[in-house]
Amino acid sequence: MGIWYRQFLAYHPVIGWWFVPNLKAMIPHGNRTYLLRTNSLGMRSDREYPSVASTGRSRIILLGDSYTAGDGVDNGLRFSDLLEKSHQNLDVLNFGLPGSGTDQQLLIYETMTKPFEVDAYVFAPGIPDILRNEIDKWPMRERNSDKFWYMPKPYFTLEDNSLVLHNRPVPNERIPKEEASDRKESFTQKMDAKRRAANWPVWMQKSNFIRKMSLAAVNPYEGYGSENSDSWQLMRAIIVRFLSEVDEKPVFLIPMPTDHFAENLTEPTYLARFMALQNQSKRVYVVDILPHFKRLQPEKRKQCFQSDGHFTEYGHEIVTQAVSGAIEQYYPDLIR
């Protein structure tokens, strides 16, 4: 379930919601605040990007959810910004959007990124996005309130092996919980189980045994268990459509793991699904960043994740190292 902050998110007829343009705000997040800036397009960025890249500079467009957008950390401490700082001739345009599914990330690519000249893409779906793709509304609640409502979102269905888009334009309305249908209510139940863990007593949060048992009871990632599951078939079709539209520009497909996988609380079944999409002859590179977390000592690994599972500043540093290594391996001209 997301938290709706009126000061930085607004209705969007194609995507459902998008950042308010030209914004500078301190956003409460857990027991701290972080600085969020947006540019004139509403991209979370400290600066503007011209449509044509400057001579001698390479450019990446980055797509993903709140792990990519950088919930909980200042703009300049996200892995997108750290990549720019690490490579002086590289620009990274971060189109990440909190609460988005892979469906909305595809629509962001199709409706917002096309005017920009680009050399490569990083498509970084969050692992929970497999559930978000199946719903037509996203549960939201006001900050400091237990009451929640639904925000309509666009969604695809897979019909005769073709993607069919629904909710376009997206209805501009709030749907009270009592008026919402129970379609895909299992999503709310599964993700609520994950969110509730963030409110457990500290000793329970630190117990990997308790967390592992909780995941065994309600596993939000079970759709990755089979290549034939309906949820994976839908997610795969969305990603394949994206890959078919990028004019064979290099794509780094980087699934973003939650802390559950870094802490070995559940098997990373998603990896086999994504690895099957790798196609180096068409410059599609699947990057597994999980080993970069697992090689850390336990206490250092815990420092990579906030209490709600998002990356900390240190976590973003680890992701930066992983992405830089992948670029150096597969497409070094991008950063030279």
N, C-alpha and C positions, 0 to 999 in steps of 0.2 A: 504494500500500500504506500502511495506517495503522500507527501505533505504539500499542500497547495499554498504557495506564497504569492499573494497578489502582486507584490512589488516587482517580481522578476519573470513571471510566466503570464502569457496572454493567449487567448483563443487564436487558432489558425485554421482556416477553412479546409486545407489539404492535409496538414500534419496532425491537427488536433490541438496542439499547444506549441508555443515557441517562445524563446526569450524576448523580453521587451527590449527594443533597440535603444542604443545610446544611454545605457544605464550604468550607474555605479552604486553598489549597495553592499552593506554588511549583512550577511545572511546567517541567522542562528542555525546551528547544526550540533545536536547533542549538547554538550556542556561548553561549547565554544562558538565563535563566529568566524566566517571567512569572507574574503573580499571577492565580489563578483562584478566584473565589468563586461559590457557588451558593446559591439560596434554598431554602425548604422544599419547593418543587415540583421542585427539581432544575434549574430554569432558571438559566443562567449570568447572575447578577445580584447586585449588592451589596445589594438590598433586596427586600422583599415588595411585591406588587401586590394590592390588594383586587379582588374580582370585579367590583365596580361602580366606575366611574371617579368621582373626586371632582368636585364641582360646579365648572364653569368650566375643566375640563381635558379635552384631547383625548387620544385613545389610538390608537396603532398597534401591531398585532401583526406581528412580523417573523419570516419563515421562510427557512431556507437551510441551507447546509452550513458547512464550517470557515471559509470566507471571511466568512460572516455571524457565526458563533460567535466569531470573532476569534482563531484560533490564533496564538500567538506574541506577543500583546500583552495588557497588563493590561485587566481589565474596563472601566475608566473611559476607556480610550483607543480603544475600538472605535467605529465610526461610529454604532451605535445609541445609545451613551451620549453621544457628541458631539452628536447630534441633540437629545437631551434638554437638554443644557447650552445649546444654541443657541436653544432655544425654550422659554421658562419655563413655558408652560402645556401642554407636550406630554410624554406618557409613551410610552416605546417598550419593549415587552415582547419581548425577544430570545429566540426559541425555536430559534435556530440550533443545529445538531448536527454535530460533526466526522464526516467519513466517510459522511454520509448521502447517499442519492439523492433525487431528486424524489419517488419513491414513499414513502420514509420521512417526508419533509417533509409530504406530504399526510396521512399517518397521524398525525403530530404535531398538525396542525391539527384532525383529526377526533376525536382522543382526549384532547387536553390543553388546547386553547385555548377550547373551547366555553363553559366557565363564565365567561369574561371578557367584559365589555362592551367594545366596540371601535368605533372610528369609521372605520378604514381598515386595509388590509393592505399590507405590502410583502413580496412573494414574490420571493426573490432566488436562483434556482438557480445553482449553479456550472456553468461550461461542461462540466467533465468528468462532471457528473451524468448525462448522456445514456448513459454507459457503465454507471454504477452501477445504473441502473434495470433493466438486463438480467440482473443476476447474482443468485443466490440465497445467496451467501456473500461476505464481505468479507475480503480477505487482511490479516492482522495479524501484527506481529512484536513480540517483547519489546524494550524499549529496550536498546541496546548488544548486540544479538544479530542474527546473520544468519539464524536459523531463524524460519520463519513458519508460521502455521496459519490456518485459516479460521473466521470468526465467522458463523453463519447470520444471515440477514436476511430480512425480508418482501419480497415482490416481486409485481408484477402481470404478467399476460400479457394480450394483447389478443385476444379470441376473439369472432368475429362482431360486431366493433366495440364490444364491451363489456369493461370491465376485470374481470379475475378475480384475486382475491387468493390468494396461496399463502404457506405457512409461517406460518399463524396458528393457534395461538400459535407464535411463533418457537422452534425447538428450543434448549434451554439446554445447549449443548455446544460444545466446541472440536473442530474437524475437522482432524486432521493433514494436511499437504500430500499425503503418500503415499496417504491414504485418500480424498481428495477426487476427484470426477470432473473431467474436463477441460471441463465445461460452461462456456462463456464464458471459457476460459483466455486467449483473446486480450485480454481486459480487463487481466489481470495483466501480460501481455507489453507492452501499450501503455503502461500507467501505470508499469511498471518502467523503461521507456525514459525517461520524464519524470523519475522519481526519480533515476535514475543520473546525469542531467545535474547534479544538485545536488552530486554527489561528484566531478565532473570537476576537474582542475587549474584554478586561477583564470583562467589565460590562455585556456583553452577555454571557460569559462563566460562570459567577456567577448567571445568571438568570435561575433557574430551570424550570420556565415556558417556556422560549424560547427553552431550551434543550429538554423539554418534547414534545413540538410541533414539533421539528425537527425529533424526533424519531417516532412520530405518522405519519409523512409524509413519511419517509423512514425508516422502521424498519428492521435492519439487522438480527434480531433474530426470525422472524416470523415462521421459520421452526420448532421451538419447540412448536408451537401452537397446533399441532395435532400429535398424536402417529402414524398416517398414512401418514404424509407428506413424500414425496420422500427423502428429505434431512435428516430427522430424521431416516427413515428406513435404509439409507446408514450408517449414523453415528452409529446407534445401532448395525448394522451387524459388523462393524469394532471393536467396543468394545467387542461384544460377542465373536468374533474370538480371541481377546487377552485373555479374561477370560478363554477360552477353552484350551489355550496353557500354562498356568502358573502352571500346575500340582497341582492345588488346594492350592497353596500358598496364604496366605491372600492378598487381594487386597483392598486398600482404594481408592475408586473412588470419586474424589474430583473436581467437576466442578468449574472453577475459574471465579467468577463474575467480570464484569467490573464495573466501577463507576456508570454507569446508574442504575444498580440494587441496589447498596448501597445507592444511593440518591433517591430511589423510583421514578425514572423517567419512568420506564416501569416495567410491571409485570414479575416476575421470572418464566415464563412458562416452562423454562428448567428443573425446579426442579422435576416436576411430571414425566418427561421423564426419568431422571436419577434415581429417587427413585424406579421406576418400575424394575430397574436392581438389586436392593438390594437382596441378598440371603445369609442370615447369616449362613445357614446350609452348604453352600459352601465357607464360609468366604469371601464373597463379601460385603463390607461395603460402603454405599454411605454416604458421609459426606457433610453436608450443612454448609459452612463457612459464609454464608451471615449474619446470626444473630450476629456474632462476630463484624461485621462492623456496623450494624444497631443499636446496643445497645450503640454505642459511641455518645457523643454530636456532633452536626452538624459540628462544627469547627474541632474537633478531627477527625471526619470521613473524611472530606476533606483532611486532612493531610496524609491520607492513599494512595492517588493516585496522580501520576504525571499528568501534563497537557495533556499528550497523553493517559492517562488511566491506565498505568502500576503502579504497587505497588511502593510506596516509601519505604525507610528503615523502617519507622514506619508501613506501610502496611504489610511488610514482618514479622514484629514482631507479628502483629495480626494473620496472617496466621499460624505462628509458634505455637501460643497458641491454635488455632483451631485444627491443626493437632496433636499436643501433646495430647490434650484432647481426640481426637478420638482414638488414639493408646492406651491411658490409659483405655478407656472404653471397647474397643473391643479386644485388644491383648496386655495386660500389660507386658507379658513376654518379649516383644520386647525391652523394655526400662528399664528392671530391671536386 
